[in-house]
């Protein structure tokens, strides 16, 4: 099989934010790195994760976190590509945005649709594929965790549990591939938002197997 180039565009759970000290899991511990280990020699994983990244929304003083705004230079940096994956939406759950799960899924699909436009503007006949990834669910630990003040408590958890269904519908409507991260991994026990090392491994192994099967 010819080497494939897969871009994964996400937030702090793709960046590998480590709650215990605010630093970053090593490449070997991050789910994208584990995915790379599993697909080594067959698929190149291009990691693009940013702490706090939203789908399409600005935060005062943090406009660089707007995922829609950065997708074009990001795509053009890595072309040519065989697949673009977007896993965004967790930060859109913040109380300041007051979005429904359906609205968040729609905005994540908008980012991936823009990625497709960018690829096709450069390579009109590109065989690149597009994968919409539904993020992990928020856990009960969010309520008393260090980031809980930014969210809406139980309502946030409820919305996150609706992600898979909403994201799957958007994927179908836009002719995207779909992957549900919450089937394989969960938020860690410290903050109910970020994956711990064990869950990074679970997601990385699952995605690695999925990619190998997809390109078999």
Secondary structure as UniProt FT lines:
FT   STRAND          4..10
FT   HELIX           12..15
FT   TURN            19..21
FT   TURN            27..29
FT   HELIX           31..39
FT   TURN            40..42
FT   STRAND          43..49
FT   TURN            51..52
FT   TURN            60..61
FT   HELIX           63..65
FT   HELIX           67..78
FT   STRAND          83..87
FT   HELIX           91..93
FT   TURN            95..97
FT   HELIX           101..122
FT   TURN            124..125
FT   STRAND          129..134
FT   HELIX           140..144
FT   TURN            146..147
FT   HELIX           148..150
FT   HELIX           154..161
FT   HELIX           163..174
FT   STRAND          177..180
FT   HELIX           181..183
FT   TURN            189..191
FT   HELIX           197..214
//
